[in-house]
Amino acid sequence: MKYGLVLRAYAPFKRFGIGFAGDARGPTISPNVTSRIKAWVVFDPTVGTVEDPRAKSDESKYVAVISHRATEAPMTRITRASAGSGWVNFQLHASGANPLVANAPPIDMHVSISANVSRDFLNINSQLNGDRFPNCELIIQDEAGGRRMLMSFETDGSADIGPLRLFGDARKPMNAICKSFPIDSAGRFR
């Protein structure tokens, strides 16, 4: 029973950081939205495996005076992975900076996951830490493409001053949750 964990950081503003186009959205499980960083990893708690993570970024756009566009190549890694029959624990780390600004500080996100499968449930205990800017969402996807929101975080940083929180890897608490998702015998969400 493989599951995908999707971590996305997105700017909820139409514009932010004095002239950059935001994602202009709220939390969603839709795969058809933009984000500043999208990282994902596939894991199987029934056999205790975690695959190598991947990441991408949607195009960054500077729209204040002259339009400029570029795409970032975010960094991602798994640490503290441990597993056994029926459970898996790991940490997913993702970071990426604005490619249009030289030496821009990166968005840093860190997620701790502990997952197991009981008879009719996928049980997940998760904690999200980071810079507290911009917004983040954590989504679980089953092998059939069913998606569920695990958690989200909404920044209290403003569109123009909030990006200053990106300096340093703050690892501040952003959200934590313990949640059970009903599944069928094949591991698909009900």
C-alpha positions, 0 to 999 in steps of 0.5 A, a space after each residue: 500500500 503505497 502513499 504519496 506525501 506532497 508538501 507545497 509552499 505557496 504565496 497566498 497573495 496576488 503579489 508579494 515581496 514588492 513585485 513578485 506574482 503570488 499563487 493567489 490561492 488558499 489551501 487545496 488538494 487540487 493537483 492543478 495549482 501553482 506553488 513556490 515549492 512542491 516536494 513529494 515522496 512515496 512511502 509504504 507503511 505496510 512494508 516499511 519503505 520510503 523512496 527518494 524524494 523529488 521536488 519542483 517549483 512553478 515559475 517565479 515572475 517579477 511583474 512590478 516594472 519589467 516582466 522577468 521569469 525563472 524556475 527554481 530547482 528546489 533541494 529535498 532530502 529524507 533523514 531519520 528514516 526508520 521502519 518495520 513491518 506495518 510502520 514507517 517514520 521519516 523526515 522530509 526536508 525541502 528548500 528553494 529560493 527565488 531564482 530572480 533574486 541573487 542570494 535570496 534566502 530559501 523557503 525552508 520546510 521540514 516535515 516529520 511523519 510517522 505512519 502505520 496501517 491498522 485494519 481499516 485506517 492509515 494512521 499518520 502523526 505529523 509535525 511541520 516546521 519552517 520559516 512560517 512564510 509563506 503558506 504550506 499544505 501537506 497532502 496524502 495521496 493513495 495509489 488510485 489518485 485519491 487525495 486528502 488534506 493532512 494539514 495546512 499552515 497559513 502565515 501571519 506574515 504580510 505580503 511585503 514584510 513576510 519574506 524577511 522571515 526566510 533568512 536562516 533556517 528557523 524550524 519554527 513550529 507551524 502545525 502538528 496533527 495526528 489523523 486517521 484516514 479510513 481505507 479499504 482492503 487495497 489501501 485506497 481512501 474511502 
